[in-house]
């Protein structure tokens, strides 16, 4: 049996650039894994089955899709009995489904002795979702194009975050559509290179422990658009800042907001301000923390 812990991720910065002819968007983002995990067990079996802690048909679950994709691609005759224990909430901008898919590909590649290389697994993962390849290059990476072009960055300093998921889920497709409707769809956003280079500035701040520098340059292009439709997410961000967070930002297309704290005690105290929401105090993952299976 193989057991894996699939981590969540946050976006320290997320630019949504031009819309491509294929309907997808180019993005620029800095993504990092955090210490919140789904746990997945894999055992050899004659057929492929999934038992999940959430009620979702197997053919709609990225774990089952990833397993089926790898089985068909590799021509493996074996199956697997998969058990998924979810801790990362869905529709939260934390990449839980994408992480589960990536770790499923890694685990079954080993369990079935399929002998596929990382690049092959990443390509399979990208067909399931553009965030999936990131989890092969974590814990910290710059993501470009649709998110599948990645530049891994070394990281040795960790940070305390409080993750708060508002009582709503934001469909990613809706977020992109709403953002497009607020822009001139025929013109790409006029970002100057110095703005786009905030990825480099954020990385420098992360590496040097510059909390307050981070607060000035974190950015998410989805934030204002999503918060207009879901004002509860804005309320969460404001409450995090009032509760002692040095900075706060919505992750991905929402609905989770993460607050950056100076210490774990302050973050734990801030949890009291969100009695009815999903809250977790976590650390960002470093190279030492992170690994494949």
C-alpha positions in Angstrom: 0.0 0.0 0.0 1.1 3.6 -0.7 -0.2 6.5 1.3 0.4 10.1 0.1 -0.4 13.5 1.6 -1.5 15.9 -1.1 -0.9 19.6 0.0 -3.0 22.7 -0.7 -1.5 25.8 -2.4 -1.9 29.5 -2.3 -1.2 32.2 -4.8 1.1 35.0 -3.5 0.3 36.9 -6.7 -2.0 36.2 -9.7 -2.1 38.2 -12.8 -4.8 37.3 -15.4 -3.4 38.4 -18.8 -4.9 38.1 -22.3 -7.6 35.7 -23.4 -6.2 33.2 -26.0 -7.9 32.1 -29.1 -8.6 28.7 -27.5 -10.7 30.4 -24.9 -8.2 30.0 -22.0 -6.3 32.8 -20.4 -2.6 33.4 -20.0 -1.7 34.0 -16.4 1.4 34.9 -14.3 1.4 33.7 -10.7 3.6 32.7 -7.8 2.3 29.6 -6.1 3.3 27.9 -2.9 2.3 24.7 -1.1 1.0 25.0 2.4 0.6 22.4 5.3 -3.0 21.5 4.7 -3.4 18.0 3.2 -5.7 15.5 1.7 -4.6 11.9 2.5 -4.9 9.2 -0.2 -4.3 5.5 0.2 -3.6 3.2 -2.8 -3.7 -0.6 -2.7 -3.3 -3.0 -5.6 -6.6 -4.6 -6.8 -8.2 -6.2 -9.8 -10.3 -3.2 -10.7 -10.2 0.6 -10.1 -12.4 1.8 -7.2 -12.5 5.0 -5.2 -13.9 5.5 -1.7 -14.0 9.2 -0.8 -14.9 11.1 2.3 -16.9 13.5 0.1 -20.0 12.6 -1.8 -18.9 12.9 -5.4 -19.4 10.4 -8.2 -16.1 8.7 -9.1 -16.2 9.8 -12.7 -16.4 13.5 -11.5 -13.5 13.2 -9.0 -10.1 14.2 -10.2 -8.5 11.3 -8.3 -10.6 8.7 -10.3 -10.0 10.6 -13.5 -6.3 10.7 -13.0 -6.2 7.0 -12.1 -8.2 6.1 -15.2 -6.1 8.3 -17.4 -2.8 6.7 -16.2 -4.2 3.2 -16.5 -5.4 3.8 -20.1 -2.2 5.6 -21.1 0.2 3.1 -19.7 -1.8 0.0 -20.7 -1.6 -1.4 -17.2 -4.0 -4.3 -16.6 -4.0 -3.9 -12.8 -6.4 -1.8 -10.8 -6.3 -0.1 -7.4 -8.4 0.4 -4.4 -8.2 4.1 -3.6 -9.3 5.8 -0.4 -9.5 9.6 -0.3 -9.8 11.5 3.0 -10.5 15.2 2.2 -9.3 18.0 4.4 -8.8 20.7 1.7 -12.2 22.3 0.9 -13.5 22.3 -2.6 -14.2 25.5 -4.5 -11.8 27.3 -2.3 -8.9 28.4 -4.6 -6.6 26.1 -2.7 -6.0 23.5 -5.5 -7.1 20.5 -3.6 -8.5 18.6 -6.6 -5.4 19.4 -8.7 -3.0 18.3 -5.9 -5.0 15.0 -5.5 -4.7 14.4 -9.2 -1.0 15.0 -9.2 -0.3 12.8 -6.3 -2.5 10.1 -7.7 -0.4 10.0 -10.8 2.8 9.8 -8.8 1.5 7.1 -6.5 0.0 4.8 -9.1 3.0 5.3 -11.4 5.0 3.7 -8.5 2.4 1.2 -7.4 1.9 -0.1 -10.9 5.6 0.2 -11.8 4.5 2.1 -14.9 7.9 3.8 -15.2 6.7 7.0 -16.7 8.9 10.0 -16.3 8.0 13.2 -14.5 7.4 15.1 -17.8 5.0 12.4 -19.0 3.1 12.5 -15.7 3.0 16.4 -15.8 1.6 16.3 -19.4 -1.1 13.8 -18.3 -1.9 16.1 -15.3 -2.2 19.2 -17.5 -4.9 17.5 -19.5 -6.9 17.3 -16.2 -6.3 20.9 -15.1 -3.7 23.6 -15.5 -2.8 23.7 -11.8 -2.0 20.0 -11.7 1.6 20.3 -13.1 2.5 22.7 -10.3 2.4 20.0 -7.7 5.2 18.2 -9.5 7.4 21.3 -9.2 6.5 22.5 -5.7 6.7 23.8 -3.1 7.3 27.2 -4.7 7.1 28.0 -8.4 6.4 30.8 -10.9 3.6 29.8 -13.2 3.1 31.2 -16.7 1.0 30.6 -19.9 -2.1 28.8 -18.6 -0.3 27.9 -15.4 1.4 24.8 -16.8 4.7 26.5 -17.6 6.6 26.4 -14.4 9.9 27.7 -13.0 10.7 26.1 -9.6 12.2 28.4 -7.0 14.2 27.4 -4.0 12.7 28.3 -0.6 14.0 27.8 2.9 11.9 30.3 5.0 8.4 29.4 6.1 5.5 31.6 7.1 2.5 31.3 9.3 -0.9 31.7 7.5 -4.5 31.5 8.6 -6.7 30.1 5.9 -10.3 31.2 6.1 -12.9 29.9 3.6 -16.0 32.0 3.4 -19.3 30.1 3.4 -19.5 30.0 -0.4 -17.7 28.4 -3.4 -16.6 30.3 -6.4 -16.6 28.4 -9.8 -13.3 29.2 -11.6 -15.1 29.4 -15.0 -17.5 32.0 -13.6 -14.6 34.0 -12.2 -12.8 34.2 -15.5 -16.1 35.1 -17.3 -16.9 37.8 -14.8 -13.4 39.3 -15.0 -13.7 39.3 -18.9 -17.0 41.1 -18.7 -15.4 43.9 -16.7 -12.6 44.3 -19.2 -12.5 45.1 -22.9 -12.3 41.5 -24.1 -10.5 42.6 -27.2 -7.6 44.3 -25.4 -5.2 42.5 -23.1 -4.6 44.2 -19.7 -1.9 46.9 -20.1 0.5 45.5 -17.5 3.9 47.1 -17.6 6.9 44.9 -17.0 7.6 46.4 -13.6 4.1 45.3 -12.4 4.6 41.8 -13.7 8.0 41.7 -12.1 6.3 41.8 -8.7 6.7 38.0 -8.8 10.4 38.5 -8.5 9.9 41.1 -5.7 7.6 38.7 -3.8 10.2 36.0 -4.1 12.9 38.2 -2.8 10.7 39.3 0.1 9.9 35.6 0.9 13.5 34.6 0.8 14.6 37.5 3.1 11.7 37.3 5.6 10.3 40.7 4.7 6.7 40.5 6.0 5.9 44.1 5.4 7.4 44.1 2.0 5.1 41.3 1.1 2.0 43.2 2.2 2.7 45.9 -0.3 3.1 43.8 -3.4 0.7 40.8 -3.0 -1.9 40.9 -5.8 -4.8 38.9 -7.2 -6.6 40.1 -10.3 -9.7 38.1 -9.4 -10.1 39.7 -6.0 -12.2 42.8 -6.7 -14.4 41.0 -9.2 -15.1 38.1 -7.0 -15.7 40.2 -3.9 -18.3 42.3 -5.7 -20.3 39.1 -6.3 -19.4 37.5 -2.9 -19.0 40.4 -0.4 -18.6 37.9 2.4 -15.1 37.3 1.0 -14.2 41.0 1.4 -15.5 40.8 4.9 -13.2 37.9 5.7 -10.2 39.8 4.3 -11.0 42.9 6.4 -11.5 40.8 9.5 -8.2 39.1 9.0 -6.4 42.4 8.8 -8.3 43.7 11.9 -7.3 40.5 13.7 -3.6 41.1 13.4 -2.7 39.8 9.9 0.3 41.6 8.4 -1.3 41.1 5.0 -4.3 39.2 3.5 -5.2 38.0 0.0 -7.7 35.8 -1.7 -6.2 32.7 -3.1 -6.8 31.7 -6.7 -10.4 32.4 -7.8 -11.6 32.2 -4.2 -13.2 31.7 -1.9 -10.4 31.2 0.6 -8.5 34.2 2.0 -5.2 33.7 3.7 -3.8 36.0 6.3 -0.1 36.3 6.9 0.9 36.5 10.6 4.0 37.2 12.5 3.6 34.2 14.8 1.4 31.2 15.4 -0.1 32.5 18.6 -1.6 35.6 17.0 -2.9 33.5 14.1 -4.6 31.0 16.5 -6.1 33.9 18.4 -7.6 35.3 15.1 -9.4 32.0 14.6 -11.9 33.1 17.2 -13.1 35.9 14.9 -14.4 33.2 12.4 -16.5 30.9 14.4 -18.7 29.6 11.6 -16.1 29.3 8.8 -13.5 26.8 7.8 -10.2 27.9 9.4 -6.8 26.4 9.5 -3.5 27.8 10.8 -0.8 26.4 8.5 2.8 27.0 7.5 4.1 27.5 4.0 6.2 24.5 2.9 9.9 24.8 2.2 12.2 22.6 0.2 13.0 20.6 3.3 9.3 19.9 4.0 8.3 19.1 0.4 8.8 16.0 -1.6 7.1 13.6 -4.0 6.0 10.2 -2.7 
